Amino acid sequence: MTAHDTSLFPKITDQGLADLRTRIGVPIEDTLEPWCHEATRDNIRHYAHGIGDDNPLWCDPAYAKTTKYGGIIALPSFLFSTSRIISGYVGGLSGVHAMWAGADWTWHKPVRRNDEITTTAYLKDLVEHQTRFAGRAIQQIYHVDFFNQDGELVAEADSWCFRTDRDQARERGTKYSEVKAKPPKIYTPDELGRIFKLYADEEIRGATPRYWEDVKEGEALPTMVKGPMTVTGFIAFAQGWGGLYIRANKLNWKQIHKHPGLGIPNRFGIPDCPERVHWDEDLARLVGTPGAYDYGPERCSWLTHHVTNWMGDDGWLRRATCKIRRHNPEGDTLFFSAKVTRKYVENGRALVDIEQSAKNQDDELSVVGTSTVELPRRAG
């Protein structure tokens, strides 16, 4: 590296993209082992608690036994823990940064306690973008199907990461120039009190049915809060979700030996995983972000948590989309809002469409999403 060369990381190249395009539509056979093979009581609870969701339908077997399911079921976003592909494990473009940026989910059947989940996946598309964050960016889209032990399709989803040049984002990206110049957010007791009141008032609809007939277009869902964000919270999510590259000792060596571009030397010169941008402030800034930040699938899971709280045990989340708009660095707080935009009957199902978004404490848009919920109808 010359005195004027600021390159620290591999870059996106035309040849690398051409090689990656040959994989489109090809079934993926060699993937990392999923964090969860089965939807056990503990696996479900760990994931739910990792996103701050204490709904008894997923966490309390005695309560869940009284519902129409006869036992606990997995929260919709639990399936993130059963596939590394849907969670952001991307192939190709070795050493180029990947940021999970969105998903489009459809759920067909509940995942019941002790169901065994298997998946099939393929690279669906590559789309080039110009961004304020890093200039040229490649949207890498995968499709994943989820099956239970009986071979039934329980869900399907597309998810995507943006591949970006880390050096370009750090040196010339403009998206976070104002954020990086701001001092860290220090919360006052009054600000924390307002946030904690939203936690105290958070309603889980639970056993009280929300009937389709009672819902009105334009109706707002209660505001939900997540944060203030801490590295502890990011690690809590990783404990339930499993992370992508978090490995110890020999297993870390095997991973980096197999994928040399994966290891990024830490301050001791030790190759370590790129996932540490979620707890390592220095590496997070090296890739162009404001600081250690939350996980993308975590934010998608918060959107679905907002809806499952509202719909109750007898509702069914049919579909949900999520699009990430910015990073949430440590210290941010997100406030989730939503409203019903459409109410209709389709193929005998009583459905409502919901638009969602979340902004941080500075009113900056963090994520947008949509949901389609099937609700019970009143008799007759």
C-alpha positions as CSV (number, residue, x, y, z in Angstrom):
1,M,0.0,0.0,0.0
2,T,1.4,3.4,-1.0
3,A,1.6,6.4,1.2
4,H,-1.5,7.8,-0.5
5,D,-3.5,4.5,-0.8
6,T,-6.3,4.2,1.8
7,S,-7.4,0.7,0.6
8,L,-7.7,-1.8,3.4
9,F,-10.2,-4.2,2.0
10,P,-11.0,-6.2,-1.2
11,K,-13.2,-4.4,-3.7
12,I,-16.1,-5.3,-6.0
13,T,-14.8,-6.2,-9.4
14,D,-16.5,-6.9,-12.7
15,Q,-14.9,-10.3,-12.9
16,G,-16.1,-11.1,-9.3
17,L,-19.6,-10.1,-10.3
18,A,-19.5,-12.1,-13.5
19,D,-18.5,-15.2,-11.6
20,L,-21.3,-14.6,-9.1
21,R,-23.9,-14.3,-11.8
22,T,-23.2,-17.8,-12.9
23,R,-24.7,-19.0,-9.6
24,I,-28.1,-17.4,-10.2
25,G,-30.9,-20.0,-10.0
26,V,-28.5,-22.8,-9.0
27,P,-29.5,-24.7,-5.8
28,I,-27.1,-24.0,-2.9
29,E,-25.8,-27.3,-1.5
30,D,-22.9,-26.3,0.7
31,T,-24.1,-23.9,3.4
32,L,-23.2,-23.3,7.0
33,E,-25.1,-25.5,9.5
34,P,-28.2,-23.6,10.8
35,W,-28.2,-22.4,14.4
36,C,-31.5,-24.3,15.1
37,H,-32.6,-27.5,13.4
38,E,-35.6,-28.0,15.6
39,A,-38.2,-25.6,17.1
40,T,-37.7,-26.7,20.6
41,R,-39.2,-25.0,23.6
42,D,-35.9,-23.4,24.5
43,N,-34.9,-22.5,21.0
44,I,-38.2,-20.7,20.5
45,R,-37.9,-18.9,23.8
46,H,-34.3,-17.9,23.3
47,Y,-35.2,-16.3,20.0
48,A,-38.2,-14.5,21.4
49,H,-36.3,-13.2,24.3
50,G,-33.5,-12.1,21.9
51,I,-35.8,-9.6,20.3
52,G,-37.5,-8.6,23.6
53,D,-40.8,-10.6,23.0
54,D,-42.3,-12.3,26.0
55,N,-45.6,-13.3,24.3
56,P,-46.8,-16.5,26.2
57,L,-47.9,-18.1,23.0
58,W,-44.2,-18.8,22.3
59,C,-42.8,-18.7,25.8
60,D,-45.2,-20.4,28.2
61,P,-46.3,-24.0,27.5
62,A,-49.0,-23.9,30.1
63,Y,-50.6,-20.8,28.6
64,A,-50.2,-22.0,25.0
65,K,-51.9,-25.3,25.9
66,T,-55.2,-23.3,26.3
67,T,-55.0,-21.8,22.8
68,K,-56.3,-23.3,19.5
69,Y,-52.7,-24.6,18.9
70,G,-52.7,-26.8,22.0
71,G,-49.1,-25.9,22.7
72,I,-46.4,-23.3,22.0
73,I,-45.7,-22.3,18.4
74,A,-42.7,-20.5,17.0
75,L,-43.0,-16.7,16.5
76,P,-42.9,-16.0,12.8
77,S,-39.4,-14.6,12.7
78,F,-37.9,-17.6,14.5
79,L,-37.2,-19.1,11.1
80,F,-34.3,-16.7,10.7
81,S,-32.5,-19.0,13.1
82,T,-33.0,-22.1,10.8
83,S,-31.2,-20.7,7.7
84,R,-27.9,-18.9,7.4
85,I,-28.9,-17.9,3.9
86,I,-32.1,-16.0,4.9
87,S,-30.1,-14.4,7.6
88,G,-27.4,-12.9,5.4
89,Y,-24.8,-15.5,4.6
90,V,-23.7,-14.6,1.1
91,G,-21.4,-16.3,-1.4
92,G,-19.0,-14.7,-3.8
93,L,-17.1,-11.4,-3.7
94,S,-14.7,-12.5,-1.1
95,G,-13.8,-9.9,1.5
96,V,-16.5,-7.4,0.3
97,H,-18.8,-6.2,3.0
98,A,-22.3,-7.5,3.2
99,M,-25.2,-5.7,5.0
100,W,-28.5,-7.4,5.5
101,A,-31.1,-5.0,4.1
102,G,-34.6,-6.5,3.8
103,A,-36.9,-9.5,3.3
104,D,-40.2,-10.5,1.9
105,W,-41.8,-13.4,3.9
106,T,-44.9,-15.5,3.4
107,W,-46.0,-18.0,6.1
108,H,-48.2,-21.0,5.2
109,K,-48.4,-23.1,8.4
110,P,-47.5,-22.7,12.0
111,V,-44.1,-24.1,13.2
112,R,-45.0,-26.2,16.3
113,R,-42.9,-27.2,19.2
114,N,-40.2,-29.7,18.2
115,D,-40.9,-29.4,14.4
116,E,-37.7,-30.1,12.4
117,I,-37.0,-27.4,9.8
118,T,-35.1,-28.0,6.6
119,T,-34.6,-25.5,3.8
120,T,-33.7,-25.2,0.1
121,A,-32.2,-22.0,-1.3
122,Y,-30.8,-20.4,-4.4
123,L,-29.4,-17.0,-5.5
124,K,-32.3,-15.2,-7.2
125,D,-30.8,-12.0,-8.6
126,L,-28.1,-9.4,-8.5
127,V,-29.1,-5.7,-8.8
128,E,-26.6,-2.8,-9.0
129,H,-27.3,0.4,-7.2
130,Q,-25.7,3.8,-6.6
131,T,-25.9,4.8,-3.0
132,R,-24.9,7.6,-0.7
133,F,-23.4,5.1,1.7
134,A,-20.8,3.6,-0.5
135,G,-21.4,4.6,-4.1
136,R,-21.6,1.4,-6.1
137,A,-23.5,-1.4,-4.3
138,I,-24.7,-4.8,-5.3
139,Q,-28.1,-6.0,-4.0
140,Q,-27.7,-9.8,-3.6
141,I,-31.1,-11.5,-3.4
142,Y,-31.7,-15.1,-2.2
143,H,-34.8,-17.2,-2.1
144,V,-35.4,-19.8,0.7
145,D,-38.1,-22.3,1.2
146,F,-38.8,-23.8,4.7
147,F,-40.2,-27.3,5.3
148,N,-41.2,-29.2,8.4
149,Q,-40.4,-32.9,9.0
150,D,-43.5,-34.0,7.0
151,G,-42.3,-32.2,3.9
152,E,-44.9,-29.4,4.3
153,L,-43.9,-25.9,3.1
154,V,-44.3,-23.8,6.2
155,A,-42.9,-20.6,4.8
156,E,-40.9,-19.0,2.0
157,A,-38.9,-15.8,1.7
158,D,-36.7,-13.6,-0.3
159,S,-34.0,-11.7,1.6
160,W,-31.2,-9.5,0.4
161,C,-27.9,-8.0,1.4
162,F,-26.1,-5.0,-0.1
163,R,-22.4,-5.7,-1.0
164,T,-20.4,-2.5,-0.6
165,D,-16.8,-1.4,-0.8
166,R,-15.7,-0.8,2.8
167,D,-13.0,1.7,1.8
168,Q,-15.4,3.7,-0.4
169,A,-18.0,3.8,2.4
170,R,-15.4,5.0,4.9
171,E,-13.6,7.6,2.8
172,R,-16.2,9.0,0.5
173,G,-19.7,7.9,1.7
174,T,-21.9,10.8,2.6
175,K,-24.9,9.2,4.2
176,Y,-23.7,9.4,7.8
177,S,-21.5,12.5,7.6
178,E,-23.8,14.4,10.0
179,V,-24.4,11.5,12.3
180,K,-20.6,10.9,12.7
181,A,-20.2,14.6,13.6
182,K,-22.7,14.5,16.4
183,P,-21.7,13.8,20.0
184,P,-23.0,10.5,21.5
185,K,-26.5,10.5,22.7
186,I,-26.8,10.8,26.5
187,Y,-30.3,10.1,27.8
188,T,-31.8,12.1,30.6
189,P,-33.9,10.4,33.3
190,D,-37.0,12.0,31.8
191,E,-36.2,10.6,28.3
192,L,-35.6,7.2,29.7
193,G,-38.9,7.4,31.7
194,R,-40.9,8.1,28.5
195,I,-39.3,5.1,26.8
196,F,-39.8,2.8,29.8
197,K,-43.5,3.8,30.0
198,L,-44.0,2.5,26.5
199,Y,-42.5,-0.8,27.7
200,A,-44.8,-0.8,30.7
201,D,-47.8,-0.1,28.5
202,E,-47.0,-2.6,25.7
203,E,-50.0,-4.7,25.1
204,I,-50.0,-8.4,24.0
205,R,-53.5,-9.0,22.7
206,G,-53.2,-12.7,23.5
207,A,-56.4,-14.7,24.2
208,T,-58.8,-11.7,23.4
209,P,-59.7,-12.1,19.7
210,R,-59.3,-9.1,17.4
211,Y,-62.3,-9.6,15.1
212,W,-62.0,-8.5,11.5
213,E,-65.4,-6.8,11.7
214,D,-64.0,-4.5,14.5
215,V,-61.0,-3.3,12.5
216,K,-61.2,0.0,10.6
217,E,-59.1,1.2,7.7
218,G,-56.9,4.0,8.9
219,E,-56.8,2.5,12.4
220,A,-53.4,3.0,14.1
221,L,-51.6,0.3,16.1
222,P,-50.1,1.2,19.5
223,T,-46.6,2.7,19.3
224,M,-43.9,0.1,20.2
225,V,-40.4,0.9,21.3
226,K,-37.0,-0.9,21.0
227,G,-34.0,0.5,22.8
228,P,-32.1,2.4,23.8
229,M,-29.7,0.1,21.9
230,T,-26.7,-1.4,23.6
231,V,-24.1,-3.9,22.6
232,T,-25.6,-6.1,25.3
233,G,-28.9,-6.0,23.3
234,F,-27.1,-6.9,20.1
235,I,-25.5,-9.9,21.8
236,A,-28.8,-11.0,23.2
237,F,-30.2,-11.2,19.7
238,A,-27.1,-13.1,18.5
239,Q,-27.7,-15.7,21.3
240,G,-31.2,-16.5,20.1
241,W,-30.5,-16.1,16.4
242,G,-27.0,-17.7,16.2
243,G,-25.2,-15.1,14.2
244,L,-23.5,-15.9,10.9
245,Y,-19.8,-16.2,11.7
246,I,-19.4,-16.3,15.5
247,R,-17.1,-19.2,16.2
248,A,-14.5,-20.1,18.8
249,N,-11.0,-21.4,18.7
250,K,-10.7,-24.4,16.4
251,L,-14.1,-23.8,14.7
252,N,-13.1,-20.2,14.0
253,W,-9.8,-21.4,12.5
254,K,-11.7,-23.9,10.3
255,Q,-14.1,-21.2,9.1
256,I,-11.3,-18.7,8.2
257,H,-9.1,-21.5,6.7
258,K,-12.0,-22.4,4.4
259,H,-12.9,-18.8,3.6
260,P,-9.7,-16.7,3.8
261,G,-11.4,-13.5,2.8
262,L,-13.6,-13.7,5.9
263,G,-11.1,-13.0,8.6
264,I,-10.3,-9.3,9.3
265,P,-7.3,-8.8,11.6
266,N,-8.2,-7.2,15.0
267,R,-6.0,-4.9,17.0
268,F,-3.9,-8.0,18.0
269,G,-3.4,-9.1,14.4
270,I,-5.7,-12.0,14.9
271,P,-8.1,-12.8,12.0
272,D,-11.6,-12.3,13.4
273,C,-15.1,-12.4,11.8
274,P,-16.6,-9.4,10.0
275,E,-19.8,-9.8,12.2
276,R,-18.0,-8.0,15.0
277,V,-19.1,-4.7,13.4
278,H,-22.1,-5.2,15.8
279,W,-19.9,-4.9,18.9
280,D,-16.5,-3.5,17.7
281,E,-16.8,0.2,17.4
282,D,-13.4,0.5,15.5
283,L,-14.3,-2.0,12.8
284,A,-17.8,-0.5,12.4
285,R,-16.2,2.8,11.6
286,L,-13.7,1.3,9.3
287,V,-16.5,0.0,7.1
288,G,-18.2,3.4,7.0
289,T,-20.9,3.1,9.6
290,P,-21.4,5.5,12.5
291,G,-20.5,2.9,15.1
292,A,-21.4,-0.6,16.3
293,Y,-25.0,-1.2,15.1
294,D,-27.9,-3.6,15.3
295,Y,-28.6,-6.7,13.2
296,G,-30.9,-6.4,10.1
297,P,-32.9,-9.6,10.8
298,E,-33.4,-8.3,14.3
299,R,-35.1,-5.2,13.0
300,C,-37.3,-7.3,10.7
301,S,-38.2,-9.4,13.7
302,W,-39.2,-6.2,15.6
303,L,-41.7,-5.3,12.8
304,T,-43.4,-8.7,13.0
305,H,-43.4,-8.5,16.9
306,H,-45.3,-5.3,16.6
307,V,-48.0,-7.0,14.5
308,T,-48.2,-10.2,16.5
309,N,-48.8,-8.2,19.7
310,W,-51.7,-6.5,18.0
311,M,-53.4,-9.4,16.2
312,G,-53.7,-11.8,19.2
313,D,-53.5,-15.6,19.4
314,D,-56.3,-16.2,16.8
315,G,-54.7,-14.0,14.2
316,W,-52.3,-15.3,11.6
317,L,-49.5,-13.3,10.0
318,R,-49.7,-14.2,6.3
319,R,-47.0,-12.0,4.8
320,A,-44.5,-9.3,5.9
321,T,-41.9,-7.2,4.1
322,C,-39.0,-5.2,5.6
323,K,-36.7,-2.7,4.0
324,I,-33.8,-1.3,6.1
325,R,-33.2,2.4,5.5
326,R,-30.2,3.2,7.8
327,H,-28.0,1.7,10.5
328,N,-29.0,1.9,14.2
329,P,-25.8,2.6,16.1
330,E,-25.5,1.9,19.8
331,G,-27.5,4.5,21.7
332,D,-30.4,4.8,19.2
333,T,-34.0,4.2,20.2
334,L,-36.6,3.1,17.7
335,F,-40.3,4.0,17.9
336,F,-42.5,1.8,15.7
337,S,-45.8,3.1,14.3
338,A,-48.3,1.4,12.0
339,K,-51.8,1.7,10.6
340,V,-54.3,-0.5,8.8
341,T,-54.4,0.5,5.1
342,R,-56.9,-2.0,3.7
343,K,-59.5,-4.5,4.9
344,Y,-60.8,-7.2,2.5
345,V,-61.9,-10.8,2.0
346,E,-59.8,-13.0,-0.3
347,N,-60.4,-16.7,-1.0
348,G,-62.6,-16.8,2.1
349,R,-59.9,-15.2,4.3
350,A,-60.6,-12.1,6.3
351,L,-57.5,-10.0,5.8
352,V,-56.1,-6.6,6.7
353,D,-53.0,-4.9,5.2
354,I,-50.8,-2.8,7.5
355,E,-48.1,-0.3,6.8
356,Q,-45.3,0.0,9.3
357,S,-42.3,2.2,9.9
358,A,-39.8,3.1,12.7
359,K,-37.9,6.3,13.4
360,N,-35.1,6.9,15.8
361,Q,-35.0,9.5,18.6
362,D,-33.9,12.1,16.0
363,D,-36.9,11.4,13.8
364,E,-34.7,9.7,11.2
365,L,-36.4,6.8,9.2
366,S,-34.8,3.5,10.1
367,V,-37.0,0.8,8.6
368,V,-40.3,0.4,6.6
369,G,-42.4,-2.6,6.3
370,T,-45.8,-4.1,5.4
371,S,-47.9,-6.9,6.9
372,T,-50.9,-8.9,5.8
373,V,-52.8,-10.4,8.7
374,E,-55.7,-12.9,8.7
375,L,-58.2,-12.2,11.5
376,P,-61.0,-14.3,13.0
377,R,-64.6,-13.3,12.1
378,R,-67.6,-13.1,14.4
379,A,-70.0,-16.0,14.2
380,G,-72.6,-15.4,11.4
